[in-house]
Amino acid sequence: MHPIAFQFDSFTIHWYGVMIALAFLAGLWTATRRARRENISGEKIADIMFWLMVGAILGARAVYVATYWKDEFASQPFREIFMIQHGGLVYYGGLIGATLAGIIYIRWKKLLLWKTADILAPSIALGNAIGRIGCLLNGCCYGRVCHLPWAIRFPNQSAAWQQHFQAGLVGSGDPSLPVHPTEIYDALLNFALYLGLAWLFGRKKFDGQVFATYLMCYAVFRSLVELFRGDYPPDHIHNGLTSAQLVSIPIFVAGLLIAVMLSHRGIKRR
């Protein structure tokens, strides 16, 4: 865990922000390469990616603030809402925000919706994989206590340590208890998803197939990783399910419906 990348006097650059920027650049580069195969200019993809990033950040931060308002923001200055460099982005909120922003922009520019969605889908998975490394460096999204050989410990004063210290499980000078490296689980699954979607892109049967596959696989992978998360307060668990697992259900259903609808309509790759 190394939240601060560089510090110049009072100006601080956090690794979380650095990794989010790298995720955007990697997504942009890979998406523009796929766009050329569909005779879509890289400039159009760059424009879309900018608005996707805006929508993703707004959606991810809005959901995080709404979810953790009582725990983290109610007693803090109002400006803390905008301090995303401290962490605090909910991925599925970002996915929803980016999807809405993308649909609006694509319709506005009269681009082919599902063809463009297929171009972007693998890059979204790649960006999420890189972003999760930012979570690891920031110390958020940590896992439940475990004693597996690959378990990790977070340092004193980290979020995991604070949880364990408040429960009387560690001392003031100790690191956290060993926990599941859920950030790494998520990163590896999303990188595998990126490779799978990139492979599918050249073999798809209809436009929209890659995007629909992304939604379904993301929902399943996220739900699996949630089984090992340990950072949720008790009141954020609903009937044994986390908020992310509950949201994953409609995301999976949406992906399935898109796949069925588009395949039945016979939209063929041009």
Beta strands, then each sheet from edge to edge (+ up, - down):
strand 1: 4-8
strand 2: 11-14
strand 3: 237-238
strand 4: 241-242
sheet 1: 1+ 2-
sheet 2: 3+ 4-
end
